[in-house]
Amino acid sequence: MMLDLIARDHGAELAAQVSEQFVVGRIWQRGDHQRMKIAARYGIHNRKLIQVIGVMEQHMEEPFSPDALAESIGVT
């Protein structure tokens, strides 16, 4: 119900973002990563695409060049 109200007032994109923050399947440990897995978050299944998104997320402060991204996951 909360997500429906958020979507009505602020749009589906914000409702999806809020939903992602509240997905809880277990009690998290202090060092655990709490976001949904990349495949579920973006609805993708290509292993290489999932890998490159993971690398991009880990290097947001200093983004990799396209060539460095490709090299990091073993593609040209």
mmCIF file as gemmi writes it, N, C-alpha and C atoms, coordinates in Angstrom:
data_model
loop_
_atom_site.group_PDB
_atom_site.id
_atom_site.type_symbol
_atom_site.label_atom_id
_atom_site.label_alt_id
_atom_site.label_comp_id
_atom_site.label_asym_id
_atom_site.label_entity_id
_atom_site.label_seq_id
_atom_site.pdbx_PDB_ins_code
_atom_site.Cartn_x
_atom_site.Cartn_y
_atom_site.Cartn_z
_atom_site.occupancy
_atom_site.B_iso_or_equiv
_atom_site.pdbx_formal_charge
_atom_site.auth_seq_id
_atom_site.auth_asym_id
_atom_site.pdbx_PDB_model_num
ATOM 1 N N . MET Axp A 1 ? 0.824 -1.178 0 1 0 ? 1 A 1
ATOM 2 C CA . MET Axp A 1 ? 0 0 0 1 0 ? 1 A 1
ATOM 3 C C . MET Axp A 1 ? 0.877 1.253 0 1 0 ? 1 A 1
ATOM 4 N N . MET Axp A 2 ? 1.95 1.239 0.816 1 0 ? 2 A 1
ATOM 5 C CA . MET Axp A 2 ? 2.842 2.383 0.886 1 0 ? 2 A 1
ATOM 6 C C . MET Axp A 2 ? 3.413 2.698 -0.493 1 0 ? 2 A 1
ATOM 7 N N . LEU Axp A 3 ? 3.849 1.674 -1.205 1 0 ? 3 A 1
ATOM 8 C CA . LEU Axp A 3 ? 4.455 1.889 -2.516 1 0 ? 3 A 1
ATOM 9 C C . LEU Axp A 3 ? 3.448 2.421 -3.527 1 0 ? 3 A 1
ATOM 10 N N . ASP Axp A 4 ? 2.214 1.975 -3.433 1 0 ? 4 A 1
ATOM 11 C CA . ASP Axp A 4 ? 1.173 2.481 -4.325 1 0 ? 4 A 1
ATOM 12 C C . ASP Axp A 4 ? 0.935 3.968 -4.079 1 0 ? 4 A 1
ATOM 13 N N . LEU Axp A 5 ? 0.914 4.368 -2.827 1 0 ? 5 A 1
ATOM 14 C CA . LEU Axp A 5 ? 0.724 5.782 -2.5 1 0 ? 5 A 1
ATOM 15 C C . LEU Axp A 5 ? 1.898 6.625 -2.998 1 0 ? 5 A 1
ATOM 16 N N . ILE Axp A 6 ? 3.109 6.122 -2.823 1 0 ? 6 A 1
ATOM 17 C CA . ILE Axp A 6 ? 4.284 6.845 -3.312 1 0 ? 6 A 1
ATOM 18 C C . ILE Axp A 6 ? 4.226 6.972 -4.831 1 0 ? 6 A 1
ATOM 19 N N . ALA Axp A 7 ? 3.864 5.888 -5.509 1 0 ? 7 A 1
ATOM 20 C CA . ALA Axp A 7 ? 3.777 5.917 -6.974 1 0 ? 7 A 1
ATOM 21 C C . ALA Axp A 7 ? 2.734 6.915 -7.442 1 0 ? 7 A 1
ATOM 22 N N . ARG Axp A 8 ? 1.601 6.951 -6.785 1 0 ? 8 A 1
ATOM 23 C CA . ARG Axp A 8 ? 0.547 7.893 -7.175 1 0 ? 8 A 1
ATOM 24 C C . ARG Axp A 8 ? 0.991 9.345 -7.019 1 0 ? 8 A 1
ATOM 25 N N . ASP Axp A 9 ? 1.665 9.619 -5.893 1 0 ? 9 A 1
ATOM 26 C CA . ASP Axp A 9 ? 2.043 11.003 -5.59 1 0 ? 9 A 1
ATOM 27 C C . ASP Axp A 9 ? 3.357 11.446 -6.236 1 0 ? 9 A 1
ATOM 28 N N . HIS Axp A 10 ? 4.274 10.485 -6.441 1 0 ? 10 A 1
ATOM 29 C CA . HIS Axp A 10 ? 5.627 10.867 -6.87 1 0 ? 10 A 1
ATOM 30 C C . HIS Axp A 10 ? 6.153 10.085 -8.064 1 0 ? 10 A 1
ATOM 31 N N . GLY Axp A 11 ? 5.382 9.131 -8.561 1 0 ? 11 A 1
ATOM 32 C CA . GLY Axp A 11 ? 5.8 8.383 -9.743 1 0 ? 11 A 1
ATOM 33 C C . GLY Axp A 11 ? 6.327 6.989 -9.428 1 0 ? 11 A 1
ATOM 34 N N . ALA Axp A 12 ? 6.228 6.142 -10.444 1 0 ? 12 A 1
ATOM 35 C CA . ALA Axp A 12 ? 6.613 4.733 -10.298 1 0 ? 12 A 1
ATOM 36 C C . ALA Axp A 12 ? 8.106 4.568 -10.059 1 0 ? 12 A 1
ATOM 37 N N . GLU Axp A 13 ? 8.92 5.439 -10.647 1 0 ? 13 A 1
ATOM 38 C CA . GLU Axp A 13 ? 10.375 5.303 -10.478 1 0 ? 13 A 1
ATOM 39 C C . GLU Axp A 13 ? 10.78 5.473 -9.016 1 0 ? 13 A 1
ATOM 40 N N . LEU Axp A 14 ? 10.25 6.487 -8.355 1 0 ? 14 A 1
ATOM 41 C CA . LEU Axp A 14 ? 10.566 6.676 -6.933 1 0 ? 14 A 1
ATOM 42 C C . LEU Axp A 14 ? 10.03 5.518 -6.108 1 0 ? 14 A 1
ATOM 43 N N . ALA Axp A 15 ? 8.842 5.034 -6.419 1 0 ? 15 A 1
ATOM 44 C CA . ALA Axp A 15 ? 8.28 3.895 -5.689 1 0 ? 15 A 1
ATOM 45 C C . ALA Axp A 15 ? 9.186 2.673 -5.816 1 0 ? 15 A 1
ATOM 46 N N . ALA Axp A 16 ? 9.744 2.44 -7.003 1 0 ? 16 A 1
ATOM 47 C CA . ALA Axp A 16 ? 10.658 1.309 -7.2 1 0 ? 16 A 1
ATOM 48 C C . ALA Axp A 16 ? 11.935 1.497 -6.395 1 0 ? 16 A 1
ATOM 49 N N . GLN Axp A 17 ? 12.437 2.721 -6.331 1 0 ? 17 A 1
ATOM 50 C CA . GLN Axp A 17 ? 13.648 2.989 -5.556 1 0 ? 17 A 1
ATOM 51 C C . GLN Axp A 17 ? 13.414 2.77 -4.065 1 0 ? 17 A 1
ATOM 52 N N . VAL Axp A 18 ? 12.269 3.218 -3.584 1 0 ? 18 A 1
ATOM 53 C CA . VAL Axp A 18 ? 11.923 2.999 -2.178 1 0 ? 18 A 1
ATOM 54 C C . VAL Axp A 18 ? 11.779 1.505 -1.907 1 0 ? 18 A 1
ATOM 55 N N . SER Axp A 19 ? 11.133 0.801 -2.815 1 0 ? 19 A 1
ATOM 56 C CA . SER Axp A 19 ? 10.943 -0.634 -2.669 1 0 ? 19 A 1
ATOM 57 C C . SER Axp A 19 ? 12.279 -1.351 -2.535 1 0 ? 19 A 1
ATOM 58 N N . GLU Axp A 20 ? 13.237 -0.947 -3.371 1 0 ? 20 A 1
ATOM 59 C CA . GLU Axp A 20 ? 14.554 -1.574 -3.323 1 0 ? 20 A 1
ATOM 60 C C . GLU Axp A 20 ? 15.197 -1.399 -1.951 1 0 ? 20 A 1
ATOM 61 N N . GLN Axp A 21 ? 14.997 -0.266 -1.329 1 0 ? 21 A 1
ATOM 62 C CA . GLN Axp A 21 ? 15.603 -0.006 -0.031 1 0 ? 21 A 1
ATOM 63 C C . GLN Axp A 21 ? 14.963 -0.833 1.091 1 0 ? 21 A 1
ATOM 64 N N . PHE Axp A 22 ? 13.737 -1.304 0.881 1 0 ? 22 A 1
ATOM 65 C CA . PHE Axp A 22 ? 13.032 -2.028 1.928 1 0 ? 22 A 1
ATOM 66 C C . PHE Axp A 22 ? 12.936 -3.532 1.702 1 0 ? 22 A 1
ATOM 67 N N . VAL Axp A 23 ? 13.629 -4.05 0.699 1 0 ? 23 A 1
ATOM 68 C CA . VAL Axp A 23 ? 13.619 -5.487 0.466 1 0 ? 23 A 1
ATOM 69 C C . VAL Axp A 23 ? 14.49 -6.14 1.527 1 0 ? 23 A 1
ATOM 70 N N . VAL Axp A 24 ? 13.858 -6.936 2.381 1 0 ? 24 A 1
ATOM 71 C CA . VAL Axp A 24 ? 14.587 -7.575 3.467 1 0 ? 24 A 1
ATOM 72 C C . VAL Axp A 24 ? 14.241 -9.061 3.478 1 0 ? 24 A 1
ATOM 73 N N . GLY Axp A 25 ? 15.212 -9.893 3.188 1 0 ? 25 A 1
ATOM 74 C CA . GLY Axp A 25 ? 15.001 -11.328 3.204 1 0 ? 25 A 1
ATOM 75 C C . GLY Axp A 25 ? 15.621 -12 4.408 1 0 ? 25 A 1
ATOM 76 N N . ARG Axp A 26 ? 16.444 -11.239 5.104 1 0 ? 26 A 1
ATOM 77 C CA . ARG Axp A 26 ? 17.112 -11.781 6.293 1 0 ? 26 A 1
ATOM 78 C C . ARG Axp A 26 ? 17.66 -10.616 7.107 1 0 ? 26 A 1
ATOM 79 N N . ILE Axp A 27 ? 18.179 -10.901 8.284 1 0 ? 27 A 1
ATOM 80 C CA . ILE Axp A 27 ? 18.805 -9.861 9.093 1 0 ? 27 A 1
ATOM 81 C C . ILE Axp A 27 ? 20.231 -9.674 8.575 1 0 ? 27 A 1
ATOM 82 N N . TRP Axp A 28 ? 20.56 -8.47 8.209 1 0 ? 28 A 1
ATOM 83 C CA . TRP Axp A 28 ? 21.859 -8.184 7.612 1 0 ? 28 A 1
ATOM 84 C C . TRP Axp A 28 ? 22.94 -8.035 8.669 1 0 ? 28 A 1
ATOM 85 N N . GLN Axp A 29 ? 24.114 -8.477 8.331 1 0 ? 29 A 1
ATOM 86 C CA . GLN Axp A 29 ? 25.28 -8.252 9.173 1 0 ? 29 A 1
ATOM 87 C C . GLN Axp A 29 ? 25.839 -6.865 8.849 1 0 ? 29 A 1
ATOM 88 N N . ARG Axp A 30 ? 26.625 -6.319 9.714 1 0 ? 30 A 1
ATOM 89 C CA . ARG Axp A 30 ? 27.134 -4.959 9.558 1 0 ? 30 A 1
ATOM 90 C C . ARG Axp A 30 ? 27.831 -4.726 8.218 1 0 ? 30 A 1
ATOM 91 N N . GLY Axp A 31 ? 28.633 -5.651 7.737 1 0 ? 31 A 1
ATOM 92 C CA . GLY Axp A 31 ? 29.386 -5.46 6.507 1 0 ? 31 A 1
ATOM 93 C C . GLY Axp A 31 ? 28.677 -5.913 5.245 1 0 ? 31 A 1
ATOM 94 N N . ASP Axp A 32 ? 27.463 -6.434 5.361 1 0 ? 32 A 1
ATOM 95 C CA . ASP Axp A 32 ? 26.743 -6.959 4.199 1 0 ? 32 A 1
ATOM 96 C C . ASP Axp A 32 ? 26.293 -5.859 3.248 1 0 ? 32 A 1
ATOM 97 N N . HIS Axp A 33 ? 26.288 -6.198 1.977 1 0 ? 33 A 1
ATOM 98 C CA . HIS Axp A 33 ? 25.763 -5.312 0.944 1 0 ? 33 A 1
ATOM 99 C C . HIS Axp A 33 ? 24.244 -5.485 0.933 1 0 ? 33 A 1
ATOM 100 N N . GLN Axp A 34 ? 23.488 -4.402 1.064 1 0 ? 34 A 1
ATOM 101 C CA . GLN Axp A 34 ? 22.049 -4.532 1.264 1 0 ? 34 A 1
ATOM 102 C C . GLN Axp A 34 ? 21.195 -4.269 0.037 1 0 ? 34 A 1
ATOM 103 N N . ARG Axp A 35 ? 21.786 -3.937 -1.094 1 0 ? 35 A 1
ATOM 104 C CA . ARG Axp A 35 ? 20.982 -3.699 -2.289 1 0 ? 35 A 1
ATOM 105 C C . ARG Axp A 35 ? 20.619 -5.012 -2.955 1 0 ? 35 A 1
ATOM 106 N N . MET Axp A 36 ? 19.592 -4.957 -3.779 1 0 ? 36 A 1
ATOM 107 C CA . MET Axp A 36 ? 19.217 -6.125 -4.564 1 0 ? 36 A 1
ATOM 108 C C . MET Axp A 36 ? 20.362 -6.471 -5.505 1 0 ? 36 A 1
ATOM 109 N N . LYS Axp A 37 ? 20.45 -7.729 -5.887 1 0 ? 37 A 1
ATOM 110 C CA . LYS Axp A 37 ? 21.472 -8.127 -6.845 1 0 ? 37 A 1
ATOM 111 C C . LYS Axp A 37 ? 21.216 -7.423 -8.17 1 0 ? 37 A 1
ATOM 112 N N . ILE Axp A 38 ? 22.301 -7.206 -8.918 1 0 ? 38 A 1
ATOM 113 C CA . ILE Axp A 38 ? 22.23 -6.453 -10.173 1 0 ? 38 A 1
ATOM 114 C C . ILE Axp A 38 ? 21.204 -7.052 -11.132 1 0 ? 38 A 1
ATOM 115 N N . ALA Axp A 39 ? 21.212 -8.368 -11.291 1 0 ? 39 A 1
ATOM 116 C CA . ALA Axp A 39 ? 20.285 -9.013 -12.232 1 0 ? 39 A 1
ATOM 117 C C . ALA Axp A 39 ? 18.835 -8.696 -11.877 1 0 ? 39 A 1
ATOM 118 N N . ALA Axp A 40 ? 18.504 -8.757 -10.595 1 0 ? 40 A 1
ATOM 119 C CA . ALA Axp A 40 ? 17.133 -8.478 -10.162 1 0 ? 40 A 1
ATOM 120 C C . ALA Axp A 40 ? 16.812 -6.993 -10.265 1 0 ? 40 A 1
ATOM 121 N N . ARG Axp A 41 ? 17.762 -6.161 -9.905 1 0 ? 41 A 1
ATOM 122 C CA . ARG Axp A 41 ? 17.543 -4.715 -9.908 1 0 ? 41 A 1
ATOM 123 C C . ARG Axp A 41 ? 17.241 -4.189 -11.303 1 0 ? 41 A 1
ATOM 124 N N . TYR Axp A 42 ? 17.969 -4.696 -12.312 1 0 ? 42 A 1
ATOM 125 C CA . TYR Axp A 42 ? 17.818 -4.185 -13.669 1 0 ? 42 A 1
ATOM 126 C C . TYR Axp A 42 ? 17.095 -5.143 -14.607 1 0 ? 42 A 1
ATOM 127 N N . GLY Axp A 43 ? 16.753 -6.331 -14.123 1 0 ? 43 A 1
ATOM 128 C CA . GLY Axp A 43 ? 16.039 -7.288 -14.964 1 0 ? 43 A 1
ATOM 129 C C . GLY Axp A 43 ? 16.882 -7.811 -16.117 1 0 ? 43 A 1
ATOM 130 N N . ILE Axp A 44 ? 18.165 -8.03 -15.853 1 0 ? 44 A 1
ATOM 131 C CA . ILE Axp A 44 ? 19.061 -8.523 -16.908 1 0 ? 44 A 1
ATOM 132 C C . ILE Axp A 44 ? 19.615 -9.891 -16.518 1 0 ? 44 A 1
ATOM 133 N N . HIS Axp A 45 ? 20.049 -10.64 -17.529 1 0 ? 45 A 1
ATOM 134 C CA . HIS Axp A 45 ? 20.558 -11.984 -17.27 1 0 ? 45 A 1
ATOM 135 C C . HIS Axp A 45 ? 21.889 -12.251 -17.953 1 0 ? 45 A 1
ATOM 136 N N . ASN Axp A 46 ? 22.383 -11.313 -18.737 1 0 ? 46 A 1
ATOM 137 C CA . ASN Axp A 46 ? 23.659 -11.484 -19.418 1 0 ? 46 A 1
ATOM 138 C C . ASN Axp A 46 ? 24.788 -11.358 -18.396 1 0 ? 46 A 1
ATOM 139 N N . ARG Axp A 47 ? 25.563 -12.432 -18.256 1 0 ? 47 A 1
ATOM 140 C CA . ARG Axp A 47 ? 26.604 -12.504 -17.229 1 0 ? 47 A 1
ATOM 141 C C . ARG Axp A 47 ? 27.636 -11.378 -17.372 1 0 ? 47 A 1
ATOM 142 N N . LYS Axp A 48 ? 28.071 -11.101 -18.586 1 0 ? 48 A 1
ATOM 143 C CA . LYS Axp A 48 ? 29.076 -10.059 -18.81 1 0 ? 48 A 1
ATOM 144 C C . LYS Axp A 48 ? 28.516 -8.672 -18.488 1 0 ? 48 A 1
ATOM 145 N N . LEU Axp A 49 ? 27.27 -8.423 -18.828 1 0 ? 49 A 1
ATOM 146 C CA . LEU Axp A 49 ? 26.647 -7.144 -18.521 1 0 ? 49 A 1
ATOM 147 C C . LEU Axp A 49 ? 26.517 -6.959 -17.011 1 0 ? 49 A 1
ATOM 148 N N . ILE Axp A 50 ? 26.155 -8.014 -16.32 1 0 ? 50 A 1
ATOM 149 C CA . ILE Axp A 50 ? 26.074 -7.966 -14.856 1 0 ? 50 A 1
ATOM 150 C C . ILE Axp A 50 ? 27.446 -7.657 -14.267 1 0 ? 50 A 1
ATOM 151 N N . GLN Axp A 51 ? 28.486 -8.29 -14.805 1 0 ? 51 A 1
ATOM 152 C CA . GLN Axp A 51 ? 29.846 -8.05 -14.314 1 0 ? 51 A 1
ATOM 153 C C . GLN Axp A 51 ? 30.258 -6.593 -14.53 1 0 ? 51 A 1
ATOM 154 N N . VAL Axp A 52 ? 30.005 -6.065 -15.714 1 0 ? 52 A 1
ATOM 155 C CA . VAL Axp A 52 ? 30.454 -4.707 -16.006 1 0 ? 52 A 1
ATOM 156 C C . VAL Axp A 52 ? 29.688 -3.688 -15.166 1 0 ? 52 A 1
ATOM 157 N N . ILE Axp A 53 ? 28.427 -3.918 -14.917 1 0 ? 53 A 1
ATOM 158 C CA . ILE Axp A 53 ? 27.668 -3.012 -14.045 1 0 ? 53 A 1
ATOM 159 C C . ILE Axp A 53 ? 28.253 -3.048 -12.64 1 0 ? 53 A 1
ATOM 160 N N . GLY Axp A 54 ? 28.614 -4.242 -12.173 1 0 ? 54 A 1
ATOM 161 C CA . GLY Axp A 54 ? 29.246 -4.363 -10.856 1 0 ? 54 A 1
ATOM 162 C C . GLY Axp A 54 ? 30.548 -3.582 -10.769 1 0 ? 54 A 1
ATOM 163 N N . VAL Axp A 55 ? 31.371 -3.682 -11.797 1 0 ? 55 A 1
ATOM 164 C CA . VAL Axp A 55 ? 32.632 -2.936 -11.826 1 0 ? 55 A 1
ATOM 165 C C . VAL Axp A 55 ? 32.346 -1.431 -11.826 1 0 ? 55 A 1
ATOM 166 N N . MET Axp A 56 ? 31.373 -1.013 -12.625 1 0 ? 56 A 1
ATOM 167 C CA . MET Axp A 56 ? 31.033 0.404 -12.692 1 0 ? 56 A 1
ATOM 168 C C . MET Axp A 56 ? 30.551 0.92 -11.326 1 0 ? 56 A 1
ATOM 169 N N . GLU Axp A 57 ? 29.745 0.124 -10.637 1 0 ? 57 A 1
ATOM 170 C CA . GLU Axp A 57 ? 29.248 0.538 -9.325 1 0 ? 57 A 1
ATOM 171 C C . GLU Axp A 57 ? 30.386 0.643 -8.308 1 0 ? 57 A 1
ATOM 172 N N . GLN Axp A 58 ? 31.385 -0.222 -8.428 1 0 ? 58 A 1
ATOM 173 C CA . GLN Axp A 58 ? 32.507 -0.206 -7.488 1 0 ? 58 A 1
ATOM 174 C C . GLN Axp A 58 ? 33.466 0.951 -7.743 1 0 ? 58 A 1
ATOM 175 N N . HIS Axp A 59 ? 33.394 1.564 -8.918 1 0 ? 59 A 1
ATOM 176 C CA . HIS Axp A 59 ? 34.34 2.621 -9.276 1 0 ? 59 A 1
ATOM 177 C C . HIS Axp A 59 ? 33.621 3.913 -9.672 1 0 ? 59 A 1
ATOM 178 N N . MET Axp A 60 ? 32.574 4.249 -8.959 1 0 ? 60 A 1
ATOM 179 C CA . MET Axp A 60 ? 31.809 5.449 -9.306 1 0 ? 60 A 1
ATOM 180 C C . MET Axp A 60 ? 32.596 6.732 -9.04 1 0 ? 60 A 1
ATOM 181 N N . GLU Axp A 61 ? 33.459 6.728 -8.049 1 0 ? 61 A 1
ATOM 182 C CA . GLU Axp A 61 ? 34.238 7.924 -7.735 1 0 ? 61 A 1
ATOM 183 C C . GLU Axp A 61 ? 35.237 8.237 -8.841 1 0 ? 61 A 1
ATOM 184 N N . GLU Axp A 62 ? 35.841 7.202 -9.396 1 0 ? 62 A 1
ATOM 185 C CA . GLU Axp A 62 ? 36.797 7.354 -10.495 1 0 ? 62 A 1
ATOM 186 C C . GLU Axp A 62 ? 36.423 6.337 -11.569 1 0 ? 62 A 1
ATOM 187 N N . PRO Axp A 63 ? 35.477 6.686 -12.448 1 0 ? 63 A 1
ATOM 188 C CA . PRO Axp A 63 ? 34.968 5.737 -13.448 1 0 ? 63 A 1
ATOM 189 C C . PRO Axp A 63 ? 36.062 5.218 -14.373 1 0 ? 63 A 1
ATOM 190 N N . PHE Axp A 64 ? 35.907 3.953 -14.76 1 0 ? 64 A 1
ATOM 191 C CA . PHE Axp A 64 ? 36.802 3.328 -15.732 1 0 ? 64 A 1
ATOM 192 C C . PHE Axp A 64 ? 36.441 3.822 -17.133 1 0 ? 64 A 1
ATOM 193 N N . SER Axp A 65 ? 37.421 3.833 -17.998 1 0 ? 65 A 1
ATOM 194 C CA . SER Axp A 65 ? 37.156 4.113 -19.412 1 0 ? 65 A 1
ATOM 195 C C . SER Axp A 65 ? 36.454 2.894 -20.001 1 0 ? 65 A 1
ATOM 196 N N . PRO Axp A 66 ? 35.797 3.043 -21.148 1 0 ? 66 A 1
ATOM 197 C CA . PRO Axp A 66 ? 35.171 1.871 -21.779 1 0 ? 66 A 1
ATOM 198 C C . PRO Axp A 66 ? 36.168 0.73 -22.03 1 0 ? 66 A 1
ATOM 199 N N . ASP Axp A 67 ? 37.392 1.069 -22.45 1 0 ? 67 A 1
ATOM 200 C CA . ASP Axp A 67 ? 38.402 0.029 -22.682 1 0 ? 67 A 1
ATOM 201 C C . ASP Axp A 67 ? 38.786 -0.681 -21.387 1 0 ? 67 A 1
ATOM 202 N N . ALA Axp A 68 ? 38.944 0.082 -20.304 1 0 ? 68 A 1
ATOM 203 C CA . ALA Axp A 68 ? 39.295 -0.517 -19.017 1 0 ? 68 A 1
ATOM 204 C C . ALA Axp A 68 ? 38.156 -1.388 -18.496 1 0 ? 68 A 1
ATOM 205 N N . LEU Axp A 69 ? 36.905 -0.958 -18.711 1 0 ? 69 A 1
ATOM 206 C CA . LEU Axp A 69 ? 35.757 -1.774 -18.313 1 0 ? 69 A 1
ATOM 207 C C . LEU Axp A 69 ? 35.762 -3.101 -19.055 1 0 ? 69 A 1
ATOM 208 N N . ALA Axp A 70 ? 35.976 -3.024 -20.366 1 0 ? 70 A 1
ATOM 209 C CA . ALA Axp A 70 ? 35.987 -4.249 -21.184 1 0 ? 70 A 1
ATOM 210 C C . ALA Axp A 70 ? 37.092 -5.183 -20.714 1 0 ? 70 A 1
ATOM 211 N N . GLU Axp A 71 ? 38.274 -4.632 -20.483 1 0 ? 71 A 1
ATOM 212 C CA . GLU Axp A 71 ? 39.403 -5.453 -20.026 1 0 ? 71 A 1
ATOM 213 C C . GLU Axp A 71 ? 39.118 -6.09 -18.684 1 0 ? 71 A 1
ATOM 214 N N . SER Axp A 72 ? 38.462 -5.346 -17.775 1 0 ? 72 A 1
ATOM 215 C CA . SER Axp A 72 ? 38.203 -5.858 -16.425 1 0 ? 72 A 1
ATOM 216 C C . SER Axp A 72 ? 37.294 -7.08 -16.42 1 0 ? 72 A 1
ATOM 217 N N . ILE Axp A 73 ? 36.453 -7.238 -17.454 1 0 ? 73 A 1
ATOM 218 C CA . ILE Axp A 73 ? 35.56 -8.405 -17.499 1 0 ? 73 A 1
ATOM 219 C C . ILE Axp A 73 ? 35.949 -9.394 -18.593 1 0 ? 73 A 1
ATOM 220 N N . GLY Axp A 74 ? 37.08 -9.11 -19.274 1 0 ? 74 A 1
ATOM 221 C CA . GLY Axp A 74 ? 37.594 -10.059 -20.239 1 0 ? 74 A 1
ATOM 222 C C . GLY Axp A 74 ? 36.908 -10.061 -21.594 1 0 ? 74 A 1
ATOM 223 N N . VAL Axp A 75 ? 36.484 -8.868 -22.052 1 0 ? 75 A 1
ATOM 224 C CA . VAL Axp A 75 ? 35.917 -8.749 -23.4 1 0 ? 75 A 1
ATOM 225 C C . VAL Axp A 75 ? 36.668 -7.66 -24.15 1 0 ? 75 A 1
ATOM 226 N N . THR Axp A 76 ? 36.485 -7.613 -25.467 1 0 ? 76 A 1
ATOM 227 C CA . THR Axp A 76 ? 37.138 -6.574 -26.255 1 0 ? 76 A 1
ATOM 228 C C . THR Axp A 76 ? 36.145 -5.503 -26.632 1 0 ? 76 A 1
